Amino acid sequence: MELNVTTKEDRSTIFSYIAVSISVLLGIFVFMVPFPHTTTIKEICFYLSVSLVIVLYLARKIKFSFQTPLAIPGLFFVAWSFFGLFYALNPANSIHDFYSHLVKYIILYFLVVNFLDSKRKLVSLSWIIICSASILFVWSLYNFYVTLGSSLVTRFGACVTEVTTNLIGIIAVVSIVFCIQNISQASGWLRKIFFTSCLLPAFAVIFMAQTRSVLLALLVALVVVLSARKKVLVGVLLLVGVILLVSPVSRRLATDMTDNLRIKQSLLVWEVVKDHPATGIGFGMQTFGGNLDLPSYNARLPGNFQGQQILLNPHNMYTDIAVRTGIPGIILFFGVIYSFFLMLWRLIRNGGSDFVASWSTAVFASGLSFFIIGFFEPVFSHYPESVLCLIFAMGTILWRINEGTKSSMFAQDCDGN
């Protein structure tokens, strides 16, 4: 009778394969982020990754680190959001969204930070985002303007239900920023040509969608990511300006910005915040439109806003957080944002390598574009939240890479002495 004995080397190989498979699953998840109707695939990748991490951790084969500059402000925000569950107007919806739209993405954040934590993996992560976005853009543009026969002056609608016209620009701006970064870092012409070609559908989506918040975010992101290349920046901005003048988006830019439903919605949300200043109405995103008497709040507004439509969500990420978690919640949320940009600013100014400094600039531009769009659009759904989670994670990976670089430099100094 033969016995199959698993050697120590065999077990080590198995655990190595498990660790690699987690990175692959996370890569698949990231690739699927902007695509609609892929929830099942993303859920499988997420929960299978979590399960494998638990296996490795229990077997003491990994050191899962929670070290990040975002930890303390993030912990305070999570704790306050959890405290607000006890005062939620719709407890069931708030508990569900607290996990689905907050805790789950914190877990994803730490998975990415711990398993895609090298220079090579960080660059590969940007490639995945670029390729995924480019495929979505080409398919959507072809479907809308060729298959459906829409006129070129018709405002582009992404032809999908989850990634709407106003929100498709989030991944488009991030893709453009990472394309520019990869072009500047690429050593061969083939890569430069590839990333340059990926810029075209991203720019096309932004200009054809005609979303003013995305255009503003794009301009700001371009200024940040090209700040070290002044001549290139001037040329790109001139080109963008010419396209804006000759494209259909010029008509939307000429509209009266003060006659805007978003202004009315912000005032309405403030009336709700005044009634629930401490803990908000609860973390649930359906509570605002489903459990509040919005017409009564609308009646408090000035007369010129009375005839306008009442939206069922705040339509602004900052007022959204304020109404759901109260004034303390939005202050803590700003603390997370401040810590994120402070971390990147220090890496840009004092990074231990050109790689860290340049990529920190790209991630800084990506984060800035997201928070600009979030000022005008409802970004709290799974696709935008996933993008924000990845931006936070990439910034943290750069911070960890820099910490490792500093440690190596310190060790060299000690050896030299």
Secondary structure, DSSP 4 states (H G I P E B T S, - for coil): -------HHHHHHHHHHHHHHHHHHHHHHHHHTTSTT-HHHHHHHHHHHHHHHHHHHHTT--------TTHHHHHHHHHHHHHHGGG-SSHHHHHHHHIIIIIHHHHHHHHHHHHS-SHHHHHHHHHHHHHHHHHHHHHHHHIIIIIS---TTSPP--SSSSS-TTTHHHHHHHHHHHHHHHHHH--SHHHHHHHHHHHHHHHHHHHHHT-HHHHHHHHHHHHHHTTT-HHHHHHHHHHHHHHHHHSTHHHHHTS-TTS-HHHHHHHHHHHHHHHSTTT-S-S-TTHHHHHS-HHHHHTTS-GGGTTSPPPSS-SSHHHHHHHHHHHHHHHHHHHHHHHHHHHHHHHHHH-SSHHHHHHHHHHHHHHHHHHHHHTTS---SHHHHHHHHHHHHHHHHHHHHHHHHHHHHHHHHHHH-
